[in-house]
Amino acid sequence: MKYIMMGTQKVSAVGLGAWQFGEPGWGWGKEIQHEDALWFVHRAIELGINFFDTAAIYGNGKSEEILGEALEGRRHEAVVATKVAPPLHPDRVKWAAERSLRRLNMSSVDLYQLHVPDNRVPIDQTMDALRELMSEGQIHQVGVSNFGPSHWRRAEAALGSPVISNQVEYHLLERRYANGLFPHAHQEGRVIIAFSPLAQGLLSGKYNSGNIPDDLRANFGIFNRDNLRRAPAIVDVLRSVGQQYGATPAQVALAWLLRDPTVMVIPGVRSLEQLEANAAAADLELSEEDARRIDEVSMV
């Protein structure tokens, strides 16, 4: 497993996104069972994965509860990240943090993230609350999610210490947003956490214009006409490159993202096979020529 530094903490370049835990829209209770989620977390740790990402709104808090249960007795082996969604008034941020900790059954979390910007609340006020939570030891580091580069810098200035990460949609079909964040990440040693790094399965080659998932993914825009048009050519190159390494298109897509030392990925999983394949992608080293081929086809 490849690891990178996230501020003061060493984290696996491939983490585990827990959005599916407790969320009916992802097939919870049908395709994914409670015992499955526990096994996913335990097996992830065995594979060297130590970063687990959840949020208060995932499954209406159920994801945090399940992750906390899975890590009972193994807290020391995990870097736990969760998020607070707007409104981001100071009192509500502190209230939300306390409830997240209660659901996780933990005294602190390693990374506490603002899920999206809240333009109705001055960032200075939100960061005052996060500083207080840090001083009390309830959170160790602060991150953001879906923040643009200027807003990320303003958040950092307001906090007065590193806002160590920015979690954004980043995959071979959506590169523009993350590209704007790289200058700050590279200059300051910050981390970009890529969610939906496989375009919610579209880059695995499983889906196409005639086969679109009918679950929660239909609501998030990845399976739009442009992506469905572009994806086949990208998947063809991923498959061709993968044949040289004995790797799947999905593994090659993850490996391409991880070539940048400031990037980590948090794919979700529905099976142990997916989890194990994702973890193995961290050790896949693409040649410069293969990386260039992927770069060129995904820029079209």
Secondary structure, 3 states (H helix, E strand, C coil): CCEEEECCEEEECECEECCCCCCHHHCECCCECHHHHHHHHHHHHHCCCCEEECCCCHHHHHHHHHHHHHCCCCHHHCEEEEEECCCCCHHHHHHHHHHHHHHHCCCCEEEEEECCCCCCCCHHHHHHHHHHHHHCCCEEEEEEECCCHHHHHHHHHHHCCCEEEEEEECECCECHHHHCCHHHHHHHCCEEEEECCCHHHHHHCCCECCECCCCHHHHCCCCCHHHHHHHHHHHHHHHHHHHHHCCCHHHHHHHHHCCCCCEEECCCCCCHHHHHHHHHHCCCCCCHHHHHHHHHHHCC
